[in-house]
Amino acid sequence: MPPLYRPVAELYTKLMIPAIQIVEVSPRDGLQNEKGFVETPDKLALITRLVEMGAQRIEVASFVNPRRVPQMADAEAVVAGLPDAPGIRYIGLCLNERGIDRAIASREGPGNSGARGLDEAGCVLVATDGFGIINQGQTVAEGIIANTAMLAKAKAAGLFAQVTISAAFGCPYEGHVPASRVIDLAARMADAGAQEIALADTIGVGVPNQVGDLVGAVIEKIGEIPLRLHLHDTRGLAPANAWAGYQAGCRIFDSALGGLGGCPFAPGAAGNVGTEELVYLFGRSGVDTGIDIDAAVAANHWFATIMGRALPSRVGKAGDFIIKGMRV
């Protein structure tokens, strides 16, 4: 094959650029805002497709009040049916201590037919009182206390305990969120025993220099605790923000197949950054994601038939860069 058509990734192999990890959140964050209920077998089929395309960590459900988030009413059933894939880590989102209890119980609950259940509990600390009260019924101060207890309980039960600082780049109710507040909250969660901390652009208002600056500052503050980015693509900047986060030292990123998603309690929040977008961005830049882009695009097209519509991801529509049958 002429050099012009060699995959760009091959040109970067010798540079030893560090790989990143993608946390696939489509079964939870991708679906939670959908009005039409996605049946449990379809959710499990989606999770199987995610495993097959190379996802290593998958957020499969949230343990929340089904009256508030009807799409997650089958959380225990989903966990009970998870494929027992070696090396795959499954995550359950928990907004309160009751959620942690459900996550723990679901690992060995009735109907769990041999599946090993969850590996991680994802907690959430909102960075503002306004959104925190709407989302979880608690202020920031109350959230710090609640998450400290939740992290401890999850770890005691053998779950990897991580926390996401939501609305870290802007709040749908209070607007600007001071970087100093987010840095302080990250430090408090590190002190509380969080094994990983994520910064979430819940409504997709962040811009690259803001993301890079905050990621760098938080990494400096929390030391060796891994930092993750959770980006929504409301204004089309999520891929650029992901790259800014990578340049600032972040190596773990949430994304959703097809760019699905949104938050029932965050007005204006659009979907997550599409998994296909990140795989294309990083792969073309010589950074390994471990996910096969062709398999991701195929999974996108399959799930579109389940949803009854095309999914938002642009790379999901366009595919990889191929000319006359050759990958460029």
Helices and strands as residue ranges (DSSP letters): G 3-5, H 8-12, G 13-15, E 21-24, H 40-53, E 57-63, G 70-72, H 75-80, E 89-94, H 97-106, E 120-126, H 129-136, H 140-156, E 160-166, H 179-191, E 196-201, H 208-222, E 227-231, H 238-247, E 252-255, G 257-259, H 275-284, H 293-307, H 314-318, E 322-323, E 326-327
